[in-house]
Amino acid sequence: MSRLYQHGTLAMLMGKQMQGTITVAELRQHGDTGIGTLTGLDGEVILLDGEVYQAQSDGQVNHITNPDTLMPFASVHFDTPTQQLPFSQVDFSTLSAKLKAEQLQNVFAAVKFHGEFSRVHVRIAPKQVPPYPSLLAVAENQPEFERENVTGTVVGYFAPQIFNGPTAAGWHVHFLSDDLQFAGHILDFSASQVSGTLQVFDEFLQHLPIHDPAYREMTLDFDGLLAGIEASEGGQQ
C-alpha cells in the first residue's frame, strides 16, 4: 500500500485560509518527502530525505529545524518508489509525454529526480499577514527567479483532473539545488543526466484542519475557483 497524505486544500487557500494548522513534526509522521508552504503562504517548502527546506520570497533558502513550525498546506509521502524514471533528459513541457506509457491521468503519482538543469524558472509566494488575501491575489504579485546550469532535485506530484480544487490537477513540483542556495515552485525547467523515480499511490488521504475555527467558518466563492487555482499554481497536464 502506498499513500499520499495531504493536509489542507488549495480551495482553502483560495478561501483566504493561510493560517498554519499542522506542525512540521506532525507532518513528518506521514512522510519523508513532499512539498508545501508555511503560515501566511510564506514561501515554497520542499521535504527531502526527511529534511525541510523553505524558499523565501527574497530568494534565500532556509533549513527548517523547528518541529513546531506551522503549515497550512502540504503533500507528503514515504519514498518507496514504484520504478525508475524511463528518461535521462526532460523539460516541464514534456514531462507528461515522457511518462505517457505509465497512464497517470487517473492516478496520484510522485516524481523525485536529480539532474543537471540548464535552466530552472521558479516562483516563490511572499509571506502574507491577516486579514489574508486570496491565493489568486497573491499569485498576481509573486517574485520569480531563474538559474542556469544548476544541479539539483525535483520533487512533486501529479493529480487527476477530477481532484482539481482539493489539490492542483496535473503537475505540482518544487526544486532544490544541491548547494541549498536555490529553490522554489517550478514554472519551467530543462534537465539532462536525469536519474530518479516514479511512485504511484493507491491511497490519497485528505486531512482537514477541523479544529481551526476560521476553517470551519470559511465560505467559498465557487465562481472562478478552478480558474483561480490554475492561475495561481501554474500546473501542467
N, C-alpha and C positions, 0 to 999 in steps of 0.2 A: 504494500500500500504506500502510495506517495501522495503527500498532502501539501497544498499551497494554503498558507494561512494569511488572511488579510484582516487588518484592524482598520475600521473606518471605511468610508466610501468616498469616491470622487464627487458624487452628488452632494454629500455632506459638506465638502469644501466649497462647492458651488453655492451651497446654502449658508455660507459665511461662518461655518463652524470649524475654526482653526485652532481651538484650544487643545492642548495636549491631554490625551485620555488614556495613554498606556506608557509605561516606563520601558526604557531600553532593557532592563533586567527581565521584565515580563515578556517582552518580545523575543528575547533570546531563548526562552523556553520552547519556542515554536519554530526556530530556525537559526541557521548559522550563515545564511546567505540571503540577500534581498535588497530592497530599495524602499525609500520613504522620504519623509520630511519631518522637521521639528516644529515645536509650538510656534504658532504665528506664521506657518509656512516658511520657516526660517531655513532656506537653503535646500540642497539636494543631498539625501543620505544614501550611502551605499554600505551594505553589510557584506563583508568578505572574510571568509575563514573565521567567523565569529567576532571580528573586529568592526567597529562602527566608525565611519568617516563622514564628515559633513563638508560639502562645498558651500562656502558663504557667497553672498551676492557681490562681494568685493574681489572674488576670485581666489581667496585663500581657502586652504583645506585644513580642517581640524580633525584630530583623532579624539572621538568622544569616549571618555573613560568613566564618566559619572553614570552609574547604573540607574540613577533616578531621573535622568534626562527624559523629558516627556515628548511624545509624538502623537499627532492627530491621525496620521495615516501611514501605513506601512504594509508591505507584502514581503513575506519571508518563507523560507523552506529549508529543510535539511538537504544538503547537497549529496544526493545519491543518484548520479547520472544514469539516464536510460541508454545513452550511446554517445560515441564520439561524433563531433560535427563532420559532415562529409565534404568540407571545403577548406581551402587554405588561403583563399582571398575572397573578400566580401565588402560591400558597402551597404549603407542603410536601405537604399532603394532596391537592392537585390536580395536582401536577407530572406524574405518570404519565398522568393523564387528558388533560392539555394536549398530551401527545406521543403519544397513542394511535395516531394515524394513521401514526406512524413505525414501529410494530410492533417495539418494543425488547425484547420479552420473551425473545428468544433470542439477543441480541447484547450485546456490551460497547459502552458509549457514554459520552461525556463531555459534561457541560454546563459552560459558563462564561458567566455573565451578570452584568451590572451593573444596579443599580436602586436605587430608594428604598424602604426597608424600614420599614413602620410598626411591625414587631416582629420581633426575632430572638432565639431562645432557643437557647443553646448549652451544651454541657458540655465540660469540659477535664480530661483524665486527669492525676492528680497523679503526680509522679516516684516510682518505686519503686526499692528497693535490694535487692541479693541477700541472702538467697535470695528470688527473685521469687515473688509470688503469681500466681494465675491471672488472666486477663483479666476473668473474671466477678467475682472477688473485688474487683478494682479498680473495676469498674463499679458496685458496690453503694455506693460512697462517693466519688462524683465531684462536684466543685463545678459548679454550674450558674449561668449568668449570662443576663440579659436586657437588651436595649437597644431603645428605641423611637426611631422617626424618625431612622434612620441610613442613610447612603448607603454602599454597598459592593459587593463582588463575591462570588458563589458559584462555587466550583469543586468538581467531584467527578464521581462515576461511577455508572453503572447496570451491574449484573452479573446474568446469568441465574441462576435458582434452582438449576440443576444445579451451579453453581460455588460454592455456599454451603459455606464451610469453607476453601478456599483464599483466598477473599475474602468480602465481605459481599454476599449477594444483595440485589437491589433497589438503592435509592439510598444512597450514602455520600458526603455533601457537607460541605464546610467553608466558613466565611465569613471575610472580611477586610474591615474598614471602610476607607474611603478615607483616613481620618486615621491609620490604622495603630495605633489605640488599642483595637480590639475585634475578637476573632477566636475561633474555636472550631469544634467538631464540631456541626453543626446538628441540633437536635431538632425545631425548628419555625420557620417564618418566614411572613411575608406581605409581598409586594413589589409595587410598581407602577412604571410607566415602565421596564419591563424591556427591556434590549437585550443580546442575547448570541447564542451559537452552540451547535450540537449537532455532535458529531463521533462517527461510528460507526466502530468498528475491525473490520478483518478479520483481525487477529492479536492474540492475547493471549500475551505472553511471561512465563512464570513463572520467576523467578530464585531459586534456593535457596542458602542460606549453607553450602555443603557443606564449607568449610574450618573451620567452627566446631565444635569437639569437643562442646560442650553440645548443639548442634542435632542432631548425628549420634547422640548417645546418648539423645535425647528419646524418651519413650513417651507416647502419648496415651490418655486415658480417653475413648472414643468415646461412652459413655453420657452423654447430655445435651449433647454438643458443639455441635450445631446450635442447640439452645435457648439455650445459653450465649452463642453468638455473637450471636444475635438480641437477647438481653437487654442485652449489652454495647454493641452497635453501634446499636441502635435503627433499623435500616434499614427503608425503606418500599418497597412494590412500586408 
